[in-house]
Amino acid sequence: RILTYYTVNLLKLNFNANPIGVDDVKNEKQKKKISRFYLDSQATTMIDPRVFDKMIPYMTYVYGNSHSRNHFFGWESENAVEEARENIIRLINGKNNKEIIFTSGATESNNLAIIGICTYYNNINKNKNHIITSQIEHKCILQSCRYLQTKGFEVTYLKPNQKGIIELEDIKKNIKPNTILASFIFVNNEIGVIQDIKNIGKMCKENQILFHTDASQAIGKVPIDVQEMNIDLMSISAHKIYGPKGIGALFIKRKKPNIRLNAMMHGGGQERGMRSGTLPTHLIVGLGEAIQLCSREMERDNKKLIFFFNYVKQYLSKNLDYIIFNGCQINRYHGNLNISFLFVEGESLLMSLNDIALSSGSACTSNTLEPSYVLRSIGVSEDIAHTSIRIGFNRFTTFFEVQKLCVDLVNSVKRLRSISPLYEMELEKNNSSSDTLQFVWT
Amino acid sequence: MAASSRAQVLDLYRAMLRESKRFSSYNYRTYAVRRIRDAFRENKNVKDPVEIQTLVNKAKRDLEVIRRQVAEQGTAARRKTGNSSWSLGKPCTHWP
């Protein structure tokens, strides 16, 4: 009934429809009180109250060290940690709880997977020193690969096509006898594109190379089956799925022969010696609960996100010209929308939308003046890359926020274009024969 | 154990909605209200008494979660605005 309602309204292009249901902002006075809107969900998400409620006992009266094997306090914490492991394994169809190693986040998981795996296998066989990855990976993967290059490793950075998808033929051409590992991001954090992980995993298995994927934006949002997708290593982050910051996990498949890696944190031998350090029980419980909620709410959340995605696209296409939606529009996560508004500088647009939290790219690169390297990799020119913004919807986003975003975006873009000399020249160009691209702007 | 009656389920539904509307955060408030309505509507045709009781027990647990979180958010909001003895430099008398 809900889907039928969505379809009917989309067909009628009824932009005043609210098929999502409840939105308690009814009168103008209440609307004025709501001053801040968060639509940068790829940077982080708010913690779900159910997750926080589950964490509270482990921050107060359940304080045992989960590695204390001699008393009840330790056993209680250990049971909570094992329950969280079980939740993660169940979601991704893993086989054994021991396949999950808890870390401080996806960055540490990525570093551990890439540097730990490659240095271990290189120590055994010096000829094994090649890694395949892509140009649109998260910064932590690119920097890990760059670090390994300084240690003598060979890294191939594959260029995606214009839609942001890595071609299977390119991967196949670059697999060599000395390749140890292939690493490709599951859902890109900037453009939201989903890679063909299943076929990449199959190719890696056929060529006997390890396959790692950064699933921090994918877990709990798109279905993941590590057996079917032949994923050997997977990085997970809690704060992207309504969990606490400071906790993540690395999935390491148990297979024959065992996957081994060099630990980067040495100490008491926790987490099978792969990541020493006392486990933060409260954060792990938060991660486990967030994962469990995602497994229940994934379908419901995705229906809403698809509606918001289509609504924003249709509204902006109807009210603005010279806009480009970056990335493949079909194989994607619909909670991420990356748009280029030509003739408007992205940072200026963000400043003009001062009550809506958006991003002009990855949070990890937001303090640099460089345009997004992901957009540059998919063939977007530098001037257009500077005009891009990224919108992130989440479970808690309301239709009112989406409507306000659309209205404010259109007004801001029109206002900024009215004072943009480039837009003026483009309009004149349409009436004359001169070409704005002839002008070179430093 | 006797299954919950229609009146009890409706009382629980109203209590959950009432508590959810007390969330200070707009996003939590709207999500909770929407989620509760969706959940009760999805299960409105359940006939099995055992299943009804399981769902009612889960709803009661969720109501307690909402109450705790509403109270916690209220405390956090007061701390932020400075309307608490803690921020005014007075001795904190409510710590257990």
HADDOCK unambig.tbl for C-alpha pairs under 7 A between the chains (distance, minus, plus):
assign (segid A and resid 22 and name CA) (segid B and resid 34 and name CA) 5.41 0.50 0.50
assign (segid A and resid 23 and name CA) (segid B and resid 30 and name CA) 6.17 0.50 0.50
assign (segid A and resid 24 and name CA) (segid B and resid 30 and name CA) 6.32 0.50 0.50
assign (segid A and resid 49 and name CA) (segid B and resid 69 and name CA) 6.37 0.50 0.50
assign (segid A and resid 50 and name CA) (segid B and resid 65 and name CA) 6.80 0.50 0.50
assign (segid A and resid 53 and name CA) (segid B and resid 65 and name CA) 6.47 0.50 0.50
assign (segid A and resid 53 and name CA) (segid B and resid 69 and name CA) 6.93 0.50 0.50
assign (segid A and resid 396 and name CA) (segid B and resid 27 and name CA) 5.42 0.50 0.50
assign (segid A and resid 396 and name CA) (segid B and resid 28 and name CA) 6.76 0.50 0.50
assign (segid A and resid 396 and name CA) (segid B and resid 31 and name CA) 5.69 0.50 0.50
assign (segid A and resid 397 and name CA) (segid B and resid 27 and name CA) 6.76 0.50 0.50
